[in-house]
Amino acid sequence: MTRSPRHATSLETVSVIIPESALEAYEAALSEACGTIGFFLDDATMLWTVEGVKDQGANEGELASALAIAALVSGVSADLQRAPTPADGWLARTRSAFPEQLVGRRFAIRGTHLTTQPLAGRIAVTLDAGVAFGSGEHGSTRGCLRALEAVAHRRPRRILDIGTGSGILAMAASKLLHRHVLATDIDPWSVRTAQENARRNHLHTQLKLLRADGWTSPALSKHAPYDLIFANILARPLTKMARHLRANLAPGGTAILAGLLATQVNWVAGAHAPLALERTIIDGAWACLVLRKSGS
């Protein structure tokens, strides 16, 4: 649930502190202006910090408009905090916060800054810590990787990852299942980042990466139906795309949905009916849904 920084030499961190009910609206708002987005829950207050990193002075108009919309939609007015973030200091902080992540029984998510050997028996997915802030640590990502392990025995052949971001789920699926994967993102910088990560993991011939706005791209329907679809985005766009996902999922196919809070499970699952909810994976405040289409 993060986006990729542009590696500016002069950066700033902008943040808001909000209740859970406003999380989705303010994540979307900061995404309009920031290259990287992170979510942090204060267990003592149960308030969320949504934090973004952007070029100093950049995208100010977009940010102001997006924050106004977030306040209107959520009914929560949040004060925007700013702090200068030197590029080198941001990268150092990112690296220190991005140790090797062991997820489930099979995966090890590793930053390029790590010099130790991967743990034996683990499938290593390597990401540049400078463009993968929080990857492998976010509950949505961990939930999707655990869900992938749970459905791997079905040996899906046609695989799609919508909103691929760093490409982490597409790469994990390709490595585990030895399959080609189609991965898309609306953000051209995310597509470029995923391409770099695919080359870094020697998967550039296994992953087809495209810029696409959800199901509006003809490339998605061209390769349908899919046996496995990942969509690790947010609850609202998941519900809006539910009809298209159902139509493009093969009989007996599996959808792994994430980016939603545990409180949003019924809403998102209901939007995808009549797909059967096989499993719900809860990681902190976040939920991952495993849905299956009837048929063989």
VOGU-3710 file (C-alpha; in Angstrom, 3 decimals, decimal comma):
1> mtrsprhats> 0,000/0,000/0,000  2,748/2,384/-0,900  3,812/4,267/-3,959  7,258/4,995/-5,312  9,306/8,118/-4,599  10,892/10,152/-7,389  14,258/10,360/-5,623  14,191/14,143/-5,371  17,127/15,870/-3,711  14,808/18,051/-1,615
11> letvsviipe> 11,896/16,225/-0,050  9,253/16,925/2,544  6,987/14,699/4,592  3,339/15,697/4,907  1,017/13,921/7,309  -2,403/13,948/8,931  -3,709/12,223/12,058  -7,226/10,891/11,630  -9,708/8,282/12,899  -10,146/5,026/11,014
21> saleayeaal> -13,351/6,241/9,359  -11,382/8,859/7,400  -8,418/6,667/6,468  -9,452/5,850/2,919  -10,342/9,426/2,023  -7,074/10,897/3,290  -4,938/8,115/1,772  -6,464/8,996/-1,577  -5,864/12,706/-0,940  -2,168/12,375/-0,135
31> seacgtigff> -1,742/9,974/-3,056  -2,656/12,857/-5,360  0,515/14,714/-4,433  2,967/12,254/-2,879  5,214/9,624/-4,368  5,164/7,474/-1,239  2,300/6,826/1,171  2,415/5,032/4,523  -0,171/4,197/7,209  0,604/3,982/10,919
41> lddatmlwtv> -1,785/3,101/13,767  -1,201/4,441/17,276  -2,423/1,593/19,471  -2,795/3,913/22,457  -5,088/6,453/20,775  -6,431/4,222/17,940  -5,741/7,112/15,576  -4,066/6,693/12,210  -1,226/8,737/10,770  -1,250/8,932/6,984
51> egvkdqgane> 2,156/10,106/5,829  3,440/10,982/2,373  6,795/12,019/0,920  6,948/14,464/-1,973  9,185/17,067/-3,610  9,209/20,263/-1,571  6,725/22,740/-2,997  5,429/20,316/-5,625  1,760/19,548/-6,322  0,497/22,083/-3,801
61> gelasalaia> -2,700/22,847/-5,725  -3,548/19,181/-6,148  -2,849/18,518/-2,475  -5,041/21,377/-1,237  -7,948/20,340/-3,453  -7,633/16,677/-2,518  -7,533/17,462/1,215  -10,656/19,602/0,898  -12,451/16,742/-0,833  -11,260/14,266/1,814
71> alvsgvsadl> -12,628/16,485/4,587  -15,955/16,823/2,770  -16,295/13,102/2,030  -15,194/11,855/5,456  -16,626/14,629/7,616  -13,222/14,862/9,332  -11,122/18,023/9,090  -7,453/17,205/9,663  -4,511/19,575/10,117  -1,704/18,957/7,624
81> qraptpadgw> 1,740/18,668/9,202  4,948/19,262/7,228  8,570/18,408/7,911  11,664/18,670/5,691  13,032/15,254/4,778  16,542/15,231/3,282  16,751/12,598/0,541  19,663/10,787/2,169  17,942/10,848/5,548  14,720/9,520/4,053
91> lartrsafpe> 16,540/6,666/2,357  18,426/5,815/5,542  15,182/5,780/7,495  13,535/3,647/4,840  16,349/1,110/4,907  16,370/0,904/8,698  12,605/0,309/8,595  12,888/-2,328/5,879  14,627/-5,400/7,325  14,091/-8,800/5,755
101> qlvgrrfair> 10,432/-9,755/6,121  9,588/-13,455/6,510  5,980/-13,868/5,404  4,024/-17,079/5,725  5,948/-20,320/5,250  7,517/-19,548/1,907  8,427/-15,920/1,304  11,275/-13,604/2,278  10,931/-9,978/1,193  14,369/-8,365/1,041
111> gthlttqpla> 15,728/-4,894/0,352  18,663/-4,492/-2,010  20,657/-3,008/0,871  20,771/-6,387/2,668  24,042/-8,282/2,284  23,165/-11,482/4,144  22,049/-14,586/2,282  18,304/-15,339/2,156  17,077/-17,926/4,606  17,234/-21,411/3,081
121> griavtldag> 13,901/-22,736/1,895  12,396/-19,292/1,366  11,426/-17,690/-1,939  13,264/-14,365/-1,931  11,675/-11,305/-3,536  14,137/-8,413/-3,676  12,981/-4,784/-3,722  14,903/-1,531/-3,727  14,399/-0,123/-0,233  14,429/3,363/-1,739
131> vafgsgehgs> 11,281/2,638/-3,739  9,569/0,093/-1,528  8,874/1,909/1,706  6,850/-0,424/3,916  6,704/-3,284/1,416  6,430/-6,631/3,118  5,491/-4,956/6,390  1,996/-3,795/5,497  -0,801/-6,090/6,619  -2,395/-6,018/3,160
141> trgclralea> 0,761/-7,272/1,459  1,375/-9,972/4,049  -2,226/-11,103/3,797  -2,003/-11,425/0,008  1,204/-13,455/0,235  -0,329/-15,802/2,797  -3,436/-16,131/0,631  -1,245/-16,950/-2,376  0,342/-19,795/-0,423  -3,104/-21,108/0,506
151> vahrrprril> -4,353/-21,299/-3,102  -1,111/-22,303/-4,835  -2,197/-25,957/-4,978  -4,798/-24,993/-7,586  -1,966/-24,205/-10,006  -3,620/-21,188/-11,674  -2,305/-20,531/-15,169  -3,620/-17,091/-16,139  -2,739/-14,557/-13,446  -3,491/-10,829/-13,186
161> digtgsgila> -2,263/-8,313/-10,604  -4,257/-5,040/-10,653  -2,587/-2,085/-8,931  0,749/-3,860/-8,816  2,731/-1,001/-7,235  6,249/-2,338/-6,703  5,276/-5,605/-8,406  5,731/-7,597/-5,217  2,639/-9,819/-5,578  3,164/-10,448/-9,285
171> maaskllhrh> 6,765/-11,454/-8,639  5,858/-13,683/-5,705  3,204/-15,453/-7,786  5,569/-15,916/-10,710  8,310/-17,349/-8,506  6,018/-19,658/-6,540  3,899/-20,906/-9,442  6,431/-20,612/-12,285  3,914/-18,689/-14,377  3,773/-15,603/-16,554
181> vlatdidpws> 1,857/-12,778/-14,844  0,118/-9,715/-16,271  0,514/-6,780/-13,882  -0,975/-3,294/-14,249  -1,032/0,025/-12,432  -2,621/3,383/-13,145  0,597/5,169/-12,085  3,306/5,135/-14,805  6,036/5,521/-12,168  4,797/2,390/-10,397
191> vrtaqenarr> 4,947/0,489/-13,692  8,533/1,648/-14,175  9,427/0,664/-10,625  7,854/-2,777/-11,057  9,803/-3,255/-14,287  13,042/-2,449/-12,469  12,175/-4,868/-9,677  11,256/-7,576/-12,200  14,691/-7,235/-13,809  16,303/-7,275/-10,377
201> nhlhtqlkll> 14,571/-10,599/-9,643  15,317/-12,025/-13,122  11,605/-12,037/-13,924  11,546/-9,486/-16,747  10,527/-12,189/-19,231  7,884/-13,595/-16,868  6,027/-10,384/-16,057  4,125/-8,258/-18,552  3,744/-4,816/-16,984  1,279/-2,265/-18,351
211> radgwtspal> -0,153/1,094/-17,377  -3,909/0,630/-17,097  -6,804/2,269/-15,282  -8,446/-0,792/-13,802  -10,606/-2,795/-16,189  -10,913/0,022/-18,733  -7,817/-1,206/-20,573  -8,548/-3,574/-23,497  -5,373/-5,477/-22,569  -7,085/-6,906/-19,495
221> skhapydlif> -10,110/-8,281/-21,305  -7,876/-9,517/-24,129  -6,142/-11,974/-21,795  -9,258/-12,926/-19,780  -10,583/-15,003/-18,189  -8,102/-15,283/-15,330  -7,590/-18,158/-12,939  -6,136/-15,857/-10,261  -6,649/-12,121/-9,794  -4,871/-9,965/-7,201
231> anilarpltk> -6,329/-6,549/-6,375  -4,525/-4,949/-3,436  -5,967/-1,461/-3,654  -8,697/0,120/-1,471  -12,214/-0,853/-0,461  -14,092/1,714/-2,551  -12,404/0,977/-5,897  -12,679/-2,748/-5,153  -16,443/-2,457/-4,858  -16,669/-0,310/-7,989
241> marhlranla> -14,718/-2,895/-9,998  -16,526/-5,933/-8,599  -18,754/-6,482/-11,636  -15,791/-6,447/-14,019  -13,763/-8,744/-11,798  -16,572/-11,312/-11,659  -16,955/-11,199/-15,440  -13,246/-11,714/-16,078  -12,636/-14,450/-13,484  -12,631/-17,962/-14,923
251> pggtailagl> -15,011/-20,627/-13,551  -13,307/-22,054/-10,476  -10,989/-19,042/-10,410  -9,737/-17,252/-7,307  -9,633/-13,544/-6,447  -7,382/-12,226/-3,680  -8,559/-8,783/-2,561  -6,820/-6,504/-0,082  -6,278/-2,898/0,889  -9,420/-2,947/2,989
261> latqvnwvag> -9,841/-2,601/6,715  -11,203/-5,441/8,808  -14,322/-3,338/9,355  -14,947/-3,287/5,568  -14,976/-7,054/4,966  -18,757/-7,445/4,667  -19,056/-4,443/2,359  -16,397/-5,641/-0,085  -17,392/-9,315/0,049  -21,043/-8,423/-0,508
271> ahaplalert> -20,184/-6,355/-3,581  -18,544/-9,423/-5,142  -21,469/-11,819/-4,609  -22,123/-14,451/-5,828  -18,383/-15,180/-5,534  -17,909/-17,367/-2,467  -15,861/-15,982/0,407  -13,467/-18,850/1,164  -11,140/-17,191/3,620  -10,542/-13,943/5,467
281> iidgawaclv> -7,017/-13,192/6,613  -6,746/-10,493/9,285  -3,419/-8,761/9,925  -3,747/-5,972/12,453  -6,411/-3,569/11,186  -6,207/-4,934/7,647  -8,088/-7,744/5,927  -7,437/-9,888/2,867  -10,288/-11,766/1,191  -9,989/-14,992/-0,801
291> lrksgs> -13,013/-15,334/-3,113  -13,801/-18,137/-5,556  -16,065/-18,396/-8,553  -18,243/-21,479/-8,896  -17,437/-23,959/-11,657  -14,485/-26,152/-12,482
//
